Amino acid sequence: MLDTVSVAASDPDREQPFADLGLKPDEYERIKEILGRRPTSSELAMYSVMWSEHCSYKSSKVHLKQFGEIPQETKAGRMLAGIGENAGVIDVGNGWAVTFKIESHNHPSYVEPYQGAATGVGGIVRDILAMGARPVAVMDPLRFGALDAADTRRVLPGVVSGVGGYGNCLGLPNIGGEVVFDSSYAGNPLVNALCVGVLKHEDLHLAKASGEGNKVIMYGARTGGDGIGGASILASDTFESTGPTKRPAVQVGDPFMEKLLIECTLELFQAGIVAGIQDFGAAGISCATSELAAAGDGGMHVELSGVPLRDSTLAPEEILMSESQERMMAVVEPADEARFMEICAKWDVEAVTIGTVTGTGRLVIDWNGETIVDVDPRTVAHDGPTYERPYARPEWQDGLQADGAEALPRPSVAELKDLMLQMVASPNLADKSWVTDQYDRYVRGNTVLSQPSDSGMIRIDEENGTGVALATDCNGRYAKLDPFTGAQLALAEAYRNVATGGATPLAVSDCLNFGSPEDPDVMWQFAEACRGLKEACLTLGVPVTGGNVSLYNSTAGTPILPTPVVAVLGLIEDVAKRTASAWSAAGQRVLLLGTTREELSGSEWAHVVHGHLGGLPPKVDLAAEMSLASLLAEGSALDAGVITSAHDLSDGGLSQALVEASLRNMVGVSVDVSEVAGGDPFLALFAESTARALVTVEESDLSAFLAMAAKHGVPVTDLGVTGGDDLVVTAGGEPVLTAGLLELRATWTATIPAAMA
């Protein structure tokens, strides 16, 4: 018998499978208290997915609220939409705005790598579309277990194929991201997806259902049994060590349907007939109906039996929980309903009116004429439990920080060439072309910078050349050593990477990936990372526009490295004034900006050579980061015209920057490091101090640049000159190492293809 509201009121003692749906006993009791009765099976399905960790942020929102304390004004624009919307929107001038957001699809990508990653891309693209914007580019920060692990060879190719396959079919360039390997991600790969979109101010749309009598239209793909409880419940629990066993909970994507949906939606916006809109992501119809109603006038009536199905056997509870992809929900005035349907038909996108906005303040859902849901939508969408999870500094943290890498054995000068080769061949520093070559980076014709540049850059105004740059970064080892500092270092690196391209950083989106919130150690890491990120954003003047939290990234009780991925968006007035990440000609002066200190803890050197993690991460100097960014922006402008290339220094230190900048265009370099790190060649090459960049200038511009750097208070060390077929390092005239570019390239490019073979 159908479990209707009247039935639920008449048999209050019926046992219900709330625990199987991820609800705790006290949460179930709270639902009954809200309703004044037990929930129907359909209401139970809705509450279970909407009150899941993934959808309700019940363990994290007490810490996330501090991001709202950051002033919303930015250096070169202002927030048009922020936290709480589908994505943040930033005014970038001349009537233009950009919207961007980063989210996770971690657990589904372990269970079914291709579809998990593909639907992660599809979901973030629809978030951007729902703001009224045309999606213009994507990025993909990825984390995997050890490169030589058997499961990495299963997960990595599938994830990369899913990201590339979906994005390429949509015609969206993939302009950046990361690929990081660490054994802690075995069983818990991190698949974070970012999308950026462009819109005019007047095109901004919000997710709300207002206007009594307005129609609720569902359009896009049909609803199937895939993804039931997928992102919502699957991402709200830990995995056991027994391997992937939850394939039915992973969504299945159709990028060609999504492409039609994008173009159809943009035409609907252009026609001016969309009063409110929401994409279908985690929690499916449960999310779209409750969030639209809660954000509007508070009332909606839906006839669920009108939902187009791929599987006619689905029960109403399954329809409400299904996370089938490529679906949207719009609120439309009755006079515009026919025109809405006409545009959908033009694009071969199925559309059905399934409901009406009401003034009752209730979300009522019927199934074949019988009421199966009658709730206050706010209790579903916004009144989920809030947990102040216990947290405390781990007992092992002091011991970890006391075990610094400074005491590890160091190589002699004679061993530095072999060390350089060993480092560039290590998985995290090796060439990632095996991954990025599977992505289309230049489709649509507006890509200005992409992999392996420090940041991606897209032209958004073809008339005046305005563009935006984006970078994502995080070093999980740093975050484990000190999560407060680690989050700030992630922000600082992304901020610096945007600046090296010549853009001015404006705003932040974050994807906070951590272990189980039920572990006090993990919750302390999370709380510290949030606190660190907030304070750094305040100092740098960049607001958090939104983001995502992914918890329960643990397998068999072992959490991942805390990984607060930070995305920074920057504005460049004219993309023609961008700065390349590598030199392309001989005879240019090579300059090191910033100060190098003895900072080796958490470094790639300690990790690769010694398998060591301990000590304190590099010092954060946000004032120095701001000065460096200002210098890079001024020095890259064509009217100043002095910086010919700029590359940030981060993982692998100066050594890695020299290698990457030389190999990009196969132009060598000769440098003297006697004035870096007190003249210690090893520290000069492999320390990972922050607020540093490697730049080149023409000999004739050297004096002008030095004066510019002095004005900004940025230390400069003249290292040498570009040219030749080798990377040559000396110290005070004494040879340190000479490495041929062909040898370096062969070593750098071999690692990942060999592992994947």
Beta strands, then each sheet from edge to edge (+ up, - down):
strand 1: 73-74
strand 2: 77-81
strand 3: 88-93
strand 4: 96-104
strand 5: 134-144
strand 6: 174-181
strand 7: 190-200
strand 8: 215-220
strand 9: 276-279
strand 10: 299-303
strand 11: 327-332
strand 12: 351-358
strand 13: 363-367
strand 14: 370-375
strand 15: 447-449
strand 16: 456-459
strand 17: 467-473
strand 18: 504-513
strand 19: 544-550
strand 20: 554-555
strand 21: 558-559
strand 22: 563-572
strand 23: 588-593
strand 24: 643-648
strand 25: 669-672
strand 26: 693-698
strand 27: 716-722
strand 28: 726-731
strand 29: 734-740
sheet 1: 1+ 2- 3+ 4- 7+ 5- 6-
sheet 2: 9+ 11- 8+ 12- 10+ 13+ 14-
sheet 3: 15+ 16- 17+ 22- 18+ 19+
sheet 4: 20+ 21-
sheet 5: 24+ 26- 23+ 27- 25+ 28+ 29-
end
